[in-house]
Amino acid sequence: MSTMVTTERPPTMVSVFLAAAWRVFKGDLRYYGWLAFLLALIGLGASRYVTQLDRGLITTAMRDQVSWGFYIANFTFLVGIAAAAVLLVIPAYLYQFKPIREIVLFGEMVAIAAVVMCSLFIMVDLGQPARAWHLLPVIGVMNFPSSLFIWDMFALSGYLVINAILVLYALWRLSTGKEYRLAFIFPLIVLSIPWAVSIHTITAFLYNGLPSRPFWNASILAPRFLASAFCSGPALMLIVLQVIRRFSAVEIENRALFKIAELVAYAMGVNVLLLTAEIFKEFYSGSVHMAPIEYLYFGLGEHGRLVPWIWEATAFNLIAFVIFLVPRLRERLLFLNVGAVLIVLGVYVEKGVGLIVPGFIPDTLGEIYEYWPTPSEGLIAAGIWAAGALLFTLMVKFTIPIYTGEIRAGRARVAEPSDRTPGALAASDAETGRT
């Protein structure tokens, strides 16, 4: 049987994207199990949120004394995760470090998922989510420019758009088998760097601008936020990148992981320094405003629910700092992974309830209300995290066949005459780009 060179039209970028989208629904048992687990968590969180909508925020542990809680704590942490994508963008695009340039796409996807989760945490924290239309320009009462919340919304929305454009551009170039054209996206890259800094700086200003909360009235709060973000975000990416490498055909060099770990070491040093300076200022001055930090680290009377949590978080951060500071340790994957997990957990506690709750203690009447999230808050938060993980999983699943070149636009085919059957052609169209 002789072969013949067909003159089929090479697949276009649209057909490549459609084929990649079809791959999202295909996978092994582990993939379907992971999706089922995430969907179950989302369902549980959604059911609890329906109850919260019906009964109001009384289903949470938040009260007049502590009006921000677990939702805002997660929001604050995730803004840092989103901002940390810039730590991959700088060496990848500006310094042309090839190992990181090849994986920066996945860091930008982490940023997209984090911003989406930030928006969801804000929505569930609103007592009347139907009033969110006030955030819309023109038709809503935005209180711009006086409202820092609106500034934060603009910053997060713009950052989401920037990362979405960078991801789509990268996928377009990869689908045609070409390298990035740096000149084309360079203005957007340059813009993304200060924009990433701004999203977490404005978040810090949300706390910083409340004069009645002395625990947050520190001029170094914004630098502390950024330093901790450049620790926890890349640490989470180290874990995610290794998972992608383990369960897909994507090749990720250890050099890229070790370079990210080196950057984390520098950021961790700055984070520890700024935290030490803040603790010294509070305790050495002995002012009347030290009650919140005293409650956090030592408790006030019988009130000390957060004390063991903050000391564990501090220990986690210090151990991780030592691991990442020593090259021989951070360049061994076991220690690298242990350090990354410790950083994520330590910063999550320190920057979560460890930041939010003490700011409200004592309240304006001098009373102490010890906040602790209810099971309802925990399940809703777990549902939002699952939604972010599901979004990231689907984005990666869509990207991998394009990234690896398994599906690519502009290829010609060499086919047998038997391939010309209608069934074979239909299968060929579904598998665009295969030889």
C-alpha positions as a printed Julia matrix, in Angstrom:
435×3 Matrix{Float64}:
   0.0    0.0    0.0
   1.59   3.22  -1.1
   1.66   6.36   0.93
   0.5    9.72  -0.25
   1.16  13.24   0.98
  -2.16  14.87   1.77
  -2.91  18.5    1.22
  -5.03  18.93   4.31
  -5.22  22.41   5.67
  -2.84  22.78   8.63
  -4.67  23.27  11.93
  -5.24  26.87  12.97
  -4.73  28.36  16.4
  -8.5   28.21  17.02
  -8.61  24.51  16.24
  -5.56  23.95  18.45
  -7.25  25.73  21.36
 -10.43  23.7   20.8
  -8.43  20.48  20.8
  -6.63  21.54  23.98
  -9.98  22.38  25.59
 -11.21  18.89  24.72
  -8.18  17.43  26.53
  -9.41  19.07  29.74
 -12.12  16.41  29.93
  -9.7   13.53  29.4
  -7.46  12.03  32.04
  -6.68   9.02  34.2
  -8.38   7.91  37.4
  -6.21  10.17  39.56
  -7.21  13.19  37.51
 -10.92  12.43  37.79
 -10.53  11.69  41.5
  -8.84  15.06  42.04
 -11.61  16.88  40.16
 -14.28  14.99  42.13
 -12.59  15.95  45.42
 -12.44  19.62  44.45
 -16.05  19.65  43.25
 -17.18  18.02  46.51
 -15.43  20.75  48.53
 -16.96  23.43  46.31
 -20.4   21.89  46.82
 -19.98  21.82  50.61
 -18.78  25.41  50.65
 -21.63  26.54  48.38
 -24.23  24.86  50.59
 -22.86  26.63  53.67
 -22.77  29.92  51.77
 -26.45  29.51  50.88
 -27.15  29.16  54.61
 -25.05  32.26  55.29
 -27.03  34.2   52.68
 -30.25  33.1   54.33
 -29.3   33.75  57.95
 -26.66  36.45  57.51
 -23.17  36.75  58.95
 -24.43  35.54  62.33
 -23.43  32.09  61.03
 -19.83  33.28  61.3
 -17.94  34.1   64.49
 -17.59  37.76  63.47
 -19.33  40.28  65.69
 -19.27  44.03  66.26
 -16.02  43.66  68.22
 -14.26  41.67  65.46
 -15.76  42.65  62.12
 -13.05  41.08  59.94
 -12.16  37.43  60.29
 -11.18  34.3   58.42
 -12.4   35.51  55.04
 -10.32  38.69  55.08
  -7.36  36.76  56.5
  -7.42  34.47  53.46
  -7.9   37.45  51.16
  -4.79  39.13  52.56
  -2.7   35.99  52.2
  -3.85  35.37  48.62
  -3.09  38.92  47.5
   0.49  38.13  48.43
   0.4   34.88  46.46
  -0.82  36.81  43.41
   1.8   39.55  43.77
   4.61  37.01  44.05
   4.32  36.08  40.37
   6.51  39.1   39.68
   9.39  37.23  41.32
   9.33  34.89  38.32
   8.58  37.6   35.75
  11.72  39.63  36.51
  14.34  36.88  36.02
  12.35  35.3   33.17
  11.75  38.34  30.98
  14.12  41.06  32.08
  17.2   38.91  32.78
  16.37  36.21  30.22
  17.07  33.36  32.67
  16.0   30.47  30.45
  15.03  27.84  33.08
  12.57  30.25  34.73
  11.46  31.76  31.44
  10.2   28.32  30.45
   7.95  28.05  33.52
   6.9   31.66  34.14
   3.63  30.82  32.37
   2.6   28.6   35.3
   3.47  31.32  37.81
   1.18  33.72  35.97
  -1.58  31.11  36.14
  -1.1   30.89  39.9
  -1.55  34.67  40.03
  -4.8   34.45  38.01
  -6.22  31.77  40.32
  -5.17  33.76  43.41
  -6.87  36.97  42.21
 -10.08  35.03  41.47
 -10.01  33.58  45.0
  -9.39  37.06  46.43
 -12.57  38.28  44.72
 -14.56  35.31  46.05
 -13.38  35.9   49.63
 -14.46  39.53  49.4
 -17.87  38.46  48.09
 -18.54  35.99  50.91
 -17.43  38.57  53.48
 -20.08  41.03  52.31
 -23.22  40.93  54.41
 -25.24  42.07  51.38
 -23.44  40.71  48.29
 -26.21  42.08  46.06
 -24.76  45.51  46.74
 -21.6   44.58  44.89
 -22.99  46.45  41.89
 -21.76  49.61  43.61
 -18.29  48.51  42.56
 -19.18  49.03  38.91
 -18.15  52.32  37.31
 -20.84  54.86  36.36
 -23.87  52.91  37.61
 -22.49  52.28  41.09
 -21.59  54.62  43.95
 -17.9   53.81  44.06
 -16.72  56.61  46.34
 -13.68  56.95  44.13
 -10.98  58.14  44.81
 -11.55  58.37  48.56
 -12.26  54.65  49.06
  -9.15  52.49  49.35
 -11.32  49.45  48.72
 -12.07  50.74  45.22
  -8.38  51.35  44.63
  -7.74  47.75  45.66
 -10.46  46.53  43.3
  -8.93  48.44  40.38
  -5.45  47.12  41.24
  -6.58  43.49  41.44
  -8.73  43.72  38.3
  -5.9   45.32  36.33
  -3.43  42.73  37.56
  -5.8   39.95  36.52
  -6.09  41.44  33.02
  -2.3   41.84  32.69
  -1.61  38.22  33.63
  -4.44  36.94  31.45
  -3.0   38.78  28.43
   0.51  37.45  29.12
  -0.81  33.88  29.43
  -2.89  34.1   26.25
   0.03  35.61  24.32
   2.37  32.86  25.52
  -0.13  30.15  24.55
  -0.58  31.74  21.13
   3.17  31.76  20.47
   3.57  28.22  21.82
   0.71  26.96  19.65
   2.67  28.08  16.57
   5.97  26.72  17.86
   7.58  30.14  18.17
   9.42  31.97  20.92
   8.0   35.0   22.68
   8.55  38.34  20.97
   9.8   40.28  23.94
   9.46  43.64  22.18
   5.73  43.01  21.77
   4.97  42.36  25.45
   7.81  44.29  27.08
   5.63  47.33  27.98
   3.14  45.0   29.64
   5.92  43.23  31.55
   7.36  46.52  32.78
   3.85  47.6   33.84
   3.22  44.31  35.67
   6.14  44.83  38.07
   4.94  48.02  39.83
   1.36  46.78  39.46
   2.22  43.61  41.42
   3.8   45.77  44.11
   0.76  48.04  44.17
  -1.84  45.33  44.78
  -0.23  44.32  48.07
   0.76  47.86  49.0
  -2.84  49.06  48.65
  -3.99  46.05  50.69
  -1.58  47.13  53.43
  -2.95  50.67  53.21
  -6.44  49.29  53.9
  -5.17  48.39  57.37
  -2.64  51.19  57.66
  -5.29  53.88  57.14
  -7.32  52.97  60.23
  -5.99  55.24  63.02
  -8.12  53.58  65.7
  -6.28  50.27  65.17
  -2.73  50.87  66.45
  -1.65  47.29  65.71
  -1.85  48.09  62.0
  -0.52  51.66  62.24
   3.04  50.79  61.3
   4.81  52.5   58.44
   6.62  49.26  57.59
   3.39  47.28  57.16
   3.45  47.56  53.36
   7.14  46.45  53.09
   6.34  43.59  55.49
   3.43  42.53  53.3
   5.63  42.53  50.2
   8.5   40.66  51.89
   6.17  37.94  53.2
   4.47  37.74  49.77
   7.81  37.14  48.06
   8.35  34.27  50.5
   4.99  32.47  50.54
   4.09  32.94  46.87
   7.28  31.45  45.38
   7.29  28.75  48.08
   3.82  27.68  46.95
   4.98  27.78  43.32
   7.91  25.49  44.17
   5.43  22.87  45.35
   3.06  23.39  42.43
   5.84  23.2   39.82
   7.08  19.89  41.19
   3.55  18.48  41.11
   3.23  19.56  37.46
   6.59  17.95  36.66
   5.6   14.75  38.45
   2.23  14.25  36.75
   2.84  15.6   33.24
   5.34  15.63  30.4
   6.43  19.19  31.24
  10.18  19.38  31.85
  11.16  21.7   34.68
  14.85  22.0   35.47
  16.1   21.83  39.04
  18.09  24.98  38.22
  14.82  26.9   37.99
  13.64  25.56  41.34
  16.95  26.34  43.02
  17.01  29.89  41.62
  13.49  30.5   42.97
  14.63  29.11  46.33
  17.58  31.51  46.33
  15.24  34.46  45.75
  13.01  33.21  48.58
  16.04  33.17  50.9
  16.67  36.88  50.26
  13.0   37.76  50.74
  12.81  35.66  53.89
  15.76  37.53  55.37
  14.01  40.87  54.77
  10.76  39.49  56.18
  12.42  38.31  59.41
  14.25  41.64  59.77
  11.08  43.73  59.39
   9.11  41.49  61.76
  11.88  41.73  64.36
  11.94  45.54  64.04
   8.16  45.69  64.56
   8.26  43.4   67.61
  11.1   45.42  69.13
   9.26  48.69  68.62
   6.11  47.41  70.26
   7.6   45.65  73.29
  10.54  47.98  74.04
   8.41  51.1   73.97
   5.92  49.58  76.41
   3.16  51.94  75.26
  -0.54  51.45  75.87
  -0.85  50.33  72.24
   1.11  47.1   72.79
  -1.97  45.18  73.98
  -2.73  43.62  70.53
   0.77  42.2   70.03
   0.94  41.13  73.67
  -2.33  39.25  73.19
  -0.92  37.62  70.05
   2.38  36.41  71.52
   1.68  36.0   75.24
  -2.05  36.39  75.77
  -3.94  38.81  77.97
  -5.05  37.14  81.18
  -7.04  34.02  80.32
  -7.28  35.12  76.7
  -4.58  33.49  74.62
  -6.12  31.35  71.91
  -3.7   32.55  69.21
  -0.51  32.2   71.27
   0.42  28.61  70.3
  -0.44  29.32  66.66
   1.8   32.37  66.33
   4.75  30.7   68.05
   4.42  27.67  65.77
   4.27  30.0   62.77
   7.36  31.84  64.0
   9.23  28.57  64.45
   8.17  27.43  60.96
   9.44  30.67  59.41
  12.78  30.56  61.21
  13.42  26.9   60.34
  12.51  27.56  56.72
  14.78  30.61  56.66
  17.74  28.48  57.75
  16.92  25.83  55.13
  16.7   28.34  52.29
  19.69  30.33  53.49
  22.08  27.36  53.26
  22.69  26.4   49.59
  23.49  22.75  50.43
  20.1   22.4   52.1
  17.9   24.27  49.64
  19.45  22.38  46.72
  18.24  19.06  48.1
  14.63  18.5   47.08
  13.6   16.97  50.41
  14.74  20.0   52.41
  13.51  22.35  49.69
   9.99  20.91  49.94
   9.98  20.88  53.74
  11.08  24.52  53.78
   8.48  25.52  51.2
   5.66  23.91  53.18
   6.87  25.55  56.41
   6.96  28.98  54.75
   3.44  28.64  53.36
   2.04  27.51  56.72
   4.03  30.06  58.74
   3.13  33.06  56.59
  -0.49  31.89  56.32
  -0.88  32.03  60.12
   1.23  35.15  60.66
  -0.46  37.11  57.9
  -3.91  35.59  58.43
  -5.61  35.45  61.81
  -2.3   36.51  63.38
  -2.67  39.89  61.65
  -6.44  40.39  61.54
  -7.72  39.34  64.97
  -5.21  41.15  67.26
  -6.03  44.4   65.46
  -9.47  44.32  67.1
  -8.22  43.48  70.61
  -9.17  45.15  72.83
 -12.27  46.71  71.27
 -13.24  50.36  71.6
 -14.8   49.66  75.02
 -11.73  47.87  76.31
 -13.37  44.45  76.12
 -11.81  41.32  74.63
 -13.77  39.14  72.27
 -11.77  36.1   71.18
 -12.65  35.35  67.61
 -12.27  31.86  66.15
 -13.75  30.82  62.79
 -16.85  28.63  62.82
 -17.13  25.36  60.84
 -19.3   27.29  58.37
 -16.49  29.78  57.71
 -14.0   26.94  57.38
 -16.09  25.06  54.81
 -16.81  28.19  52.77
 -13.09  29.03  52.76
 -12.24  25.46  51.77
 -14.75  25.71  48.93
 -13.1   28.88  47.63
  -9.64  27.34  47.83
 -11.01  24.31  45.96
 -12.48  26.63  43.3
  -9.06  28.25  42.84
  -7.36  24.86  42.67
  -9.93  23.68  40.12
  -9.38  26.77  37.97
  -5.61  26.31  38.09
  -5.89  22.58  37.34
  -8.03  23.21  34.27
  -5.71  25.96  33.03
  -2.68  23.65  33.38
  -4.52  20.76  31.75
  -5.4   23.04  28.83
  -1.85  24.36  28.56
   0.21  21.16  28.75
  -0.49  19.75  25.24
   0.28  23.17  23.73
   3.32  23.7   25.94
   4.83  20.31  25.07
   4.11  20.73  21.35
   1.76  17.75  21.26
  -0.85  20.0   19.67
   0.44  22.72  17.39
  -0.86  24.91  14.59
   0.59  24.97  11.08
   1.62  21.32  10.75
   1.13  19.28   7.62
   0.24  15.55   7.71
   1.55  12.48   5.98
  -1.31   9.97   5.74
  -2.2    6.58   4.36
  -5.0    6.4    1.74
  -7.11   4.58   4.33
  -6.89   7.69   6.49
  -9.12   9.47   4.03
 -12.24   7.83   5.39
 -14.79  10.21   6.95
 -14.3    8.6   10.36
 -10.55   8.98  10.2
 -10.83  12.6    9.12
 -13.17  13.37  12.0
 -10.73  11.79  14.44
  -7.92  13.76  12.82
  -9.8   17.03  13.26
 -10.4   16.21  16.94
  -6.7   15.52  17.44
  -5.47  18.67  15.68
  -1.77  18.84  15.13
  -0.92  15.14  15.6
   1.18  13.23  13.12
